[in-house]
Amino acid sequence: MSAVIDSGHAHDEQAHGPYGGIMRWVTTTNHKDIGTLYLWFSFTMFLVGGVLALAIRAELFRPGLQFWHPEFFNQLTTMHGLIMVFGAIMPAFVGFANWQVPMMIGAPDMAFARLNNWSFWMLPVAATLLVGSFFVPGGATAAGWTIYAPLSTQMGPGMDLAIFALHIMGASSIMGSINIITTILNMRAPGMTLIRMPLFVWTWLITAYLLIAVMPVLAGAITMLLTDRHFGTSFFNAAGGGDPVMFQHIFWFFGHPEVYIMILPGFGIISQVIPAFSRKPLFGYSSMVYATASIAVLSFIVWAHHMFTVGMPTAGILFFMYATVLIAVPTGVKVFNWLTTMWRGSMSFETPMLFAVGFIFVFTMGGFTGLILAIMPIDIQLQDTYYVVAHFHYVLVAGSLFSLFAGFYFWVPKWTGRMYDEKLGKWHFWLSMIFFNVTFFPMHFLGLAGMPRRIPDYALQFAGFNEIASIGAFGFGLSQILFLWIALKVTVLGQGERAGQRPWDGADTLEWTHLPSPAPYHSFHEQPVLG
Amino acid sequence: MTNRVVNATGAALLALSGAAEAAYQWNLPTPVTRVAGEIYNLHLIMMGIILVIFVGVFGVMFYSIYAHRKSVGHQAENFHENITVEIIWAIIPFLILIAVAWPATKSILNLKDTASPDITIKATGYQWKWGYDYLKGEGEGISFLSNLSTPQDQITGNAPKGEHYLLEVDNPMVVPVGKKVRVLLTSNDVIHAWMVPAFGVKQDAIPGFVRDSWFRADKVGIYRGQCAELCGKDHGFMPIVVEVLPAEKYTAWVGEQRKKIAAAADDPNRKWNLADLKARGEKVYAANCVACHQANGQGVKGTFPALDGSRLANGPRGRHIEIVLNGKRGTAMAAFGKQLSDTDIAAVITFTRNNWGNRTGEVIQPSEIRSARK
C-alpha cells in the first residue's frame, strides 16, 4: 500500500498520478476524483435550489403579492423541485457510490472508468440548460416539477430546455447505474459474497436497478411531451384522441420508484452509521436486505396513489391503496432494526450519529404522514395541499439530505485524512434539525386547513403558519452556509485534526480496516483477503 | 376626510383581528357532509394509531439513547439476529393496516357512489375561473361563470385585505340543503381540480373528459375552496364558493336566475354603435383577458403577447376573430367561442381594436361573429 504524503491535496502522491490543475478534473477516471466532482456539483445545485426555495418562502411570508409575479413564482417552485431532485439529491448519492462502493467491496476502481468520467461531465451541461432556461423568452418552465400535460404543452422554450436537461441527466444516471451494478457484481474481493456486502452497497445495487428500470420511462414521457409540443402529435391532447391522464400514469410509474431512488442509498448510509456509533453489529442484516428489495419491488405497483383525485375506478383506487399501505411493513422493519441496533449498544453521539438518529426521527414522521396520505379518503382532503409538501420534505430533506450529511461527516476523515470540526458539526445538526421542523411542521396544519400547494398568495386564515414556515426556511438556509464552511475547512483548506485509519472504533467495513486515512489515490491494487 | 380615515383604519383593524382569530387552524375543517365526516373520523383514528406507535417507537429510542451510552459506561452487547422478533414486528403493522383498511374501504365505496342525484351540475375549469351549468333537477338550464371578486388592490397591498380575501367570487354555485348534488367535472384547457374541504370533495377537471363527484350538504351556509391542481399563472386566484340555501330560498334563487337570463338575452341582429360596443367590450376584457394581456394591453413580455399596437389587433379582422373564437394551440390562449356569446366576442374585439394606441375605427357586429362560427 502506498505511503501517504502530507499535502494540501490528499490524493496526488502517486508516480502515475493525475494531470495537474483543471485537466486533472476534466480527464480523471479515478473513482475518488469523480466522487468529489459529483459531491461538489450536487452541493452547488443544492445551494441554487435553496436560493429558489428562499425566494418562494419570502413571497409566502405574508399574504398578498410582494416580490414576484405569479408566473415567475410558478417558475420558482418548478425549478426548485427539478434542481433539488435531479441536480442535488440524486448526484450526491452517486458521489457517495463513487467514493465508497469500490472501497467497501475491495475493488481498485469502478468497472468502467471512462464511462464514469462521461456520466459526470454530462451533468454540468444538463444543469446549464436547466438553470439557463430562466433566461430564455418566457422564462423557465412553470408547469411544476411533475410537468403535467397539457399545462406543460403551453409552456415556452424553457420547457424544451428542461426536457433536454432531463434527457441528459437520465442518460447520466443510466450510465452511472450500469457502472455501479457491474462494479458490484464483478469486482468484489474474494470472500466478499453478496450476503456479506455492507448495506450501503446493497442499497445502491438495488437503487441502480431501479434507475435503469425507470429513467427510460421518464425519457419516454418527456419525448412524447416534446412531440406533442412541436410535431403535432396528440399523446396527451384529448382533442386529438390522446389522454392527459396518461401522462400522469407514465410520469408516476417513473416517479414513485424515483422516490425510493432518492431514499434507499440513504437507508444504506444510516445502516452503516448506526452500528458504527452503537459499537454493535447491525441488527437483522438479512431482513434489511430483504426489506430494501421488497420496497423496491412494491415501488412499481403503487404509482397511482399520486393520482387519487383524477377519478379512477373504485377497483383501481382500492388496489393502489392496499399496495401503498403494504410498504409500511418493510419500512417498519427497517426502523425497528435500527432501533434494535441501538438497543443495549454503547452509543456515542458525534455528528454522523446525530444526523443518523435525527434521520430516524424525522423520516419516521414522514412515514406516518405517508400512511395518512395512503388512506384514499383522507388523501381526497390532503392531495395537492401543503400536507403533501410537508410529507415529502420530511422524507426528502430530513430523510435523504440528513442521511447525506450523516454520510459526509462519517466518511470525510477517510476521504481527507482530517477530522471535520466536531463543534461546528454539532451546531450544524441542531440548527438544521430545529429549523427544518420550524419550516415544515406547520405545513401539516396548512394542508389540513386546505391550503393548496403551488400558490403565490393565500387566504388570511393561512397567514400564521406561513409566517412561521418562512422564518424557519431562512434559518434552515443559513444553517447550510455553516455546512459549506465546515466542508471547505476540512476538504479544501485541509484544517482539522489528523484522522487515524479508523477514527470511529465501531466502524468495520473495508475502507476502515484495510485503508489508511486519507485513502490513497489508488486503493486496493492488490485484492484484500477476507476471512 | 377624518371620517374616511377612521373608517379605513377601522376596516383594517377588523381585517387584522379577523385574520388573527382565524390565522391558526389545526385540523380539517368542520365537515358538513357525511363523506367529509367519515374522512374526519378516519383521520382521527389514524392519528390515534400513529400516536401510539410514535410513543412506543420513540420511547424505546430515547430510553436507549439515555441508558445505552458509552459516556455512562454502557457496554455493547453483541446480539444481531432474532428471527421470531423480526417476524412479529413485520406482522403487527400488517394487522394494524388491515384494521384501518376496512373503514377506509367502506368510505371509498360511499364517496364514489354518485348514483341517483337530485341535481346535476357541470363545473368547467377555465384558465382561471369556473363555469357552472345546471344540467338536471331544479334549476336546469341555469349557466354562469364564477370569477374571483377580490379587488386587485387588495392583492397588491394597496388596500386592506377583506375577510374572505382570495376566497370570494362574483357568482357562487348555489345548491339546496339536504339534496344530493352530483358535480360533473371537465376543463376547457388544462387540468384543474375542484375542491371544497367542508364537503370532502376534491376532483380533477380534465380537458376532454368528464369525471364526477357528489355531495349532500347538511347545513345551510357558504363554503369555500380553491383550485387544487396547478393550472398556470392564476392557479392561486380561481376559488370555489358554494352557497347552500334552504329549499324555498333555492327555489327563489332559481326564479331570479331565470329572469336574469331572459333580461340579459341579446338581440343577435342588433346593430351596435362603436361607443356602446366598446363599453361592453371593456367589461368582457376585464373579466376574461386582463389576467394575461393586462389592463394596459401590454401583456407580459415573453409570455403573453401585447395587444396594444399588435399586428393582430390592427391587421385584418378575420384573423383576429378566428383567434378569439378558436384560441391558439400550444399557448394559454383559450377558444373563447365556447365560453362567450356572439355579442360579447364582438364587443371585446371591437374594444381591443379601438383602445390604447389601436385606432382601427372598426365596429365588429355580432352577426359577423355568428357567420365566422360557421
HADDOCK unambig.tbl for C-alpha pairs under 7 A between the chains (distance, minus, plus):
assign (segid A and resid 64 and name CA) (segid B and resid 155 and name CA) 4.73 0.50 0.50
assign (segid A and resid 64 and name CA) (segid B and resid 156 and name CA) 5.92 0.50 0.50
assign (segid A and resid 64 and name CA) (segid B and resid 157 and name CA) 6.14 0.50 0.50
assign (segid A and resid 65 and name CA) (segid B and resid 155 and name CA) 5.90 0.50 0.50
assign (segid A and resid 65 and name CA) (segid B and resid 156 and name CA) 5.40 0.50 0.50
assign (segid A and resid 70 and name CA) (segid B and resid 233 and name CA) 5.44 0.50 0.50
assign (segid A and resid 70 and name CA) (segid B and resid 234 and name CA) 6.61 0.50 0.50
assign (segid A and resid 71 and name CA) (segid B and resid 233 and name CA) 4.68 0.50 0.50
assign (segid A and resid 137 and name CA) (segid B and resid 302 and name CA) 4.68 0.50 0.50
assign (segid A and resid 138 and name CA) (segid B and resid 302 and name CA) 4.23 0.50 0.50
assign (segid A and resid 138 and name CA) (segid B and resid 303 and name CA) 4.52 0.50 0.50
assign (segid A and resid 143 and name CA) (segid B and resid 232 and name CA) 6.88 0.50 0.50
assign (segid A and resid 150 and name CA) (segid B and resid 190 and name CA) 5.42 0.50 0.50
assign (segid A and resid 151 and name CA) (segid B and resid 190 and name CA) 5.40 0.50 0.50
assign (segid A and resid 151 and name CA) (segid B and resid 231 and name CA) 6.41 0.50 0.50
assign (segid A and resid 151 and name CA) (segid B and resid 232 and name CA) 6.91 0.50 0.50
assign (segid A and resid 153 and name CA) (segid B and resid 330 and name CA) 5.73 0.50 0.50
assign (segid A and resid 154 and name CA) (segid B and resid 330 and name CA) 4.80 0.50 0.50
assign (segid A and resid 154 and name CA) (segid B and resid 331 and name CA) 4.45 0.50 0.50
assign (segid A and resid 154 and name CA) (segid B and resid 332 and name CA) 5.87 0.50 0.50
assign (segid A and resid 155 and name CA) (segid B and resid 331 and name CA) 6.99 0.50 0.50
assign (segid A and resid 229 and name CA) (segid B and resid 330 and name CA) 6.65 0.50 0.50
assign (segid A and resid 238 and name CA) (segid B and resid 207 and name CA) 6.76 0.50 0.50
assign (segid A and resid 238 and name CA) (segid B and resid 208 and name CA) 4.98 0.50 0.50
assign (segid A and resid 239 and name CA) (segid B and resid 208 and name CA) 6.57 0.50 0.50
assign (segid A and resid 279 and name CA) (segid B and resid 76 and name CA) 6.27 0.50 0.50
assign (segid A and resid 280 and name CA) (segid B and resid 76 and name CA) 6.14 0.50 0.50
assign (segid A and resid 280 and name CA) (segid B and resid 77 and name CA) 6.84 0.50 0.50
assign (segid A and resid 280 and name CA) (segid B and resid 78 and name CA) 5.98 0.50 0.50
assign (segid A and resid 281 and name CA) (segid B and resid 78 and name CA) 6.87 0.50 0.50
assign (segid A and resid 281 and name CA) (segid B and resid 80 and name CA) 6.04 0.50 0.50
assign (segid A and resid 282 and name CA) (segid B and resid 80 and name CA) 6.17 0.50 0.50
assign (segid A and resid 283 and name CA) (segid B and resid 80 and name CA) 4.17 0.50 0.50
assign (segid A and resid 283 and name CA) (segid B and resid 81 and name CA) 5.72 0.50 0.50
assign (segid A and resid 284 and name CA) (segid B and resid 80 and name CA) 5.95 0.50 0.50
assign (segid A and resid 284 and name CA) (segid B and resid 81 and name CA) 5.04 0.50 0.50
assign (segid A and resid 309 and name CA) (segid B and resid 202 and name CA) 6.41 0.50 0.50
assign (segid A and resid 309 and name CA) (segid B and resid 203 and name CA) 5.10 0.50 0.50
assign (segid A and resid 309 and name CA) (segid B and resid 204 and name CA) 5.80 0.50 0.50
assign (segid A and resid 310 and name CA) (segid B and resid 203 and name CA) 6.30 0.50 0.50
assign (segid A and resid 310 and name CA) (segid B and resid 204 and name CA) 5.06 0.50 0.50
assign (segid A and resid 311 and name CA) (segid B and resid 203 and name CA) 6.72 0.50 0.50
assign (segid A and resid 311 and name CA) (segid B and resid 211 and name CA) 6.12 0.50 0.50
assign (segid A and resid 314 and name CA) (segid B and resid 112 and name CA) 6.95 0.50 0.50
assign (segid A and resid 325 and name CA) (segid B and resid 97 and name CA) 6.79 0.50 0.50
assign (segid A and resid 329 and name CA) (segid B and resid 90 and name CA) 5.79 0.50 0.50
assign (segid A and resid 329 and name CA) (segid B and resid 93 and name CA) 6.01 0.50 0.50
assign (segid A and resid 329 and name CA) (segid B and resid 94 and name CA) 6.30 0.50 0.50
assign (segid A and resid 333 and name CA) (segid B and resid 89 and name CA) 6.77 0.50 0.50
assign (segid A and resid 333 and name CA) (segid B and resid 90 and name CA) 6.12 0.50 0.50
assign (segid A and resid 339 and name CA) (segid B and resid 61 and name CA) 6.13 0.50 0.50
assign (segid A and resid 342 and name CA) (segid B and resid 64 and name CA) 6.88 0.50 0.50
assign (segid A and resid 343 and name CA) (segid B and resid 64 and name CA) 5.60 0.50 0.50
assign (segid A and resid 343 and name CA) (segid B and resid 68 and name CA) 6.92 0.50 0.50
assign (segid A and resid 344 and name CA) (segid B and resid 64 and name CA) 6.95 0.50 0.50
assign (segid A and resid 344 and name CA) (segid B and resid 68 and name CA) 5.36 0.50 0.50
assign (segid A and resid 344 and name CA) (segid B and resid 76 and name CA) 5.82 0.50 0.50
assign (segid A and resid 344 and name CA) (segid B and resid 77 and name CA) 6.01 0.50 0.50
assign (segid A and resid 345 and name CA) (segid B and resid 68 and name CA) 5.69 0.50 0.50
assign (segid A and resid 345 and name CA) (segid B and resid 75 and name CA) 6.60 0.50 0.50
assign (segid A and resid 345 and name CA) (segid B and resid 76 and name CA) 4.05 0.50 0.50
assign (segid A and resid 345 and name CA) (segid B and resid 77 and name CA) 6.02 0.50 0.50
assign (segid A and resid 346 and name CA) (segid B and resid 68 and name CA) 5.49 0.50 0.50
assign (segid A and resid 346 and name CA) (segid B and resid 69 and name CA) 4.92 0.50 0.50
assign (segid A and resid 346 and name CA) (segid B and resid 70 and name CA) 4.48 0.50 0.50
assign (segid A and resid 346 and name CA) (segid B and resid 74 and name CA) 5.36 0.50 0.50
assign (segid A and resid 346 and name CA) (segid B and resid 75 and name CA) 5.40 0.50 0.50
assign (segid A and resid 346 and name CA) (segid B and resid 76 and name CA) 4.70 0.50 0.50
assign (segid A and resid 347 and name CA) (segid B and resid 68 and name CA) 6.11 0.50 0.50
assign (segid A and resid 347 and name CA) (segid B and resid 69 and name CA) 4.34 0.50 0.50
assign (segid A and resid 347 and name CA) (segid B and resid 70 and name CA) 5.03 0.50 0.50
assign (segid A and resid 348 and name CA) (segid B and resid 69 and name CA) 6.01 0.50 0.50
assign (segid A and resid 348 and name CA) (segid B and resid 70 and name CA) 5.65 0.50 0.50
assign (segid A and resid 368 and name CA) (segid B and resid 50 and name CA) 6.62 0.50 0.50
assign (segid A and resid 372 and name CA) (segid B and resid 46 and name CA) 6.73 0.50 0.50
assign (segid A and resid 375 and name CA) (segid B and resid 104 and name CA) 6.53 0.50 0.50
assign (segid A and resid 377 and name CA) (segid B and resid 39 and name CA) 5.86 0.50 0.50
assign (segid A and resid 377 and name CA) (segid B and resid 104 and name CA) 6.67 0.50 0.50
assign (segid A and resid 377 and name CA) (segid B and resid 107 and name CA) 6.71 0.50 0.50
assign (segid A and resid 377 and name CA) (segid B and resid 108 and name CA) 6.14 0.50 0.50
assign (segid A and resid 378 and name CA) (segid B and resid 39 and name CA) 5.53 0.50 0.50
assign (segid A and resid 378 and name CA) (segid B and resid 43 and name CA) 6.44 0.50 0.50
assign (segid A and resid 380 and name CA) (segid B and resid 200 and name CA) 6.90 0.50 0.50
assign (segid A and resid 380 and name CA) (segid B and resid 201 and name CA) 6.76 0.50 0.50
assign (segid A and resid 380 and name CA) (segid B and resid 202 and name CA) 5.73 0.50 0.50
assign (segid A and resid 381 and name CA) (segid B and resid 197 and name CA) 6.18 0.50 0.50
assign (segid A and resid 381 and name CA) (segid B and resid 200 and name CA) 6.10 0.50 0.50
assign (segid A and resid 381 and name CA) (segid B and resid 202 and name CA) 6.79 0.50 0.50
assign (segid A and resid 384 and name CA) (segid B and resid 228 and name CA) 5.87 0.50 0.50
assign (segid A and resid 384 and name CA) (segid B and resid 229 and name CA) 6.64 0.50 0.50
assign (segid A and resid 445 and name CA) (segid B and resid 25 and name CA) 6.64 0.50 0.50
assign (segid A and resid 445 and name CA) (segid B and resid 26 and name CA) 5.14 0.50 0.50
assign (segid A and resid 445 and name CA) (segid B and resid 27 and name CA) 6.35 0.50 0.50
assign (segid A and resid 448 and name CA) (segid B and resid 27 and name CA) 5.37 0.50 0.50
assign (segid A and resid 448 and name CA) (segid B and resid 28 and name CA) 4.75 0.50 0.50
assign (segid A and resid 449 and name CA) (segid B and resid 25 and name CA) 6.01 0.50 0.50
assign (segid A and resid 449 and name CA) (segid B and resid 26 and name CA) 6.95 0.50 0.50
assign (segid A and resid 449 and name CA) (segid B and resid 27 and name CA) 6.10 0.50 0.50
assign (segid A and resid 449 and name CA) (segid B and resid 28 and name CA) 5.32 0.50 0.50
assign (segid A and resid 449 and name CA) (segid B and resid 29 and name CA) 6.11 0.50 0.50
assign (segid A and resid 450 and name CA) (segid B and resid 197 and name CA) 6.45 0.50 0.50
assign (segid A and resid 452 and name CA) (segid B and resid 228 and name CA) 5.48 0.50 0.50
assign (segid A and resid 454 and name CA) (segid B and resid 230 and name CA) 6.61 0.50 0.50
assign (segid A and resid 455 and name CA) (segid B and resid 235 and name CA) 6.59 0.50 0.50
assign (segid A and resid 455 and name CA) (segid B and resid 236 and name CA) 4.72 0.50 0.50
assign (segid A and resid 456 and name CA) (segid B and resid 236 and name CA) 6.49 0.50 0.50
assign (segid A and resid 457 and name CA) (segid B and resid 236 and name CA) 6.47 0.50 0.50
assign (segid A and resid 458 and name CA) (segid B and resid 166 and name CA) 6.81 0.50 0.50
assign (segid A and resid 459 and name CA) (segid B and resid 165 and name CA) 5.43 0.50 0.50
assign (segid A and resid 459 and name CA) (segid B and resid 166 and name CA) 5.59 0.50 0.50
assign (segid A and resid 459 and name CA) (segid B and resid 167 and name CA) 6.64 0.50 0.50
assign (segid A and resid 460 and name CA) (segid B and resid 19 and name CA) 5.51 0.50 0.50
assign (segid A and resid 460 and name CA) (segid B and resid 23 and name CA) 6.55 0.50 0.50
assign (segid A and resid 460 and name CA) (segid B and resid 165 and name CA) 6.53 0.50 0.50
assign (segid A and resid 461 and name CA) (segid B and resid 19 and name CA) 6.02 0.50 0.50
assign (segid A and resid 461 and name CA) (segid B and resid 22 and name CA) 4.88 0.50 0.50
assign (segid A and resid 461 and name CA) (segid B and resid 23 and name CA) 4.28 0.50 0.50
assign (segid A and resid 461 and name CA) (segid B and resid 24 and name CA) 6.67 0.50 0.50
assign (segid A and resid 462 and name CA) (segid B and resid 23 and name CA) 5.60 0.50 0.50
assign (segid A and resid 462 and name CA) (segid B and resid 24 and name CA) 6.87 0.50 0.50
assign (segid A and resid 463 and name CA) (segid B and resid 23 and name CA) 5.50 0.50 0.50
assign (segid A and resid 464 and name CA) (segid B and resid 23 and name CA) 4.90 0.50 0.50
assign (segid A and resid 464 and name CA) (segid B and resid 24 and name CA) 5.85 0.50 0.50
assign (segid A and resid 465 and name CA) (segid B and resid 24 and name CA) 6.65 0.50 0.50
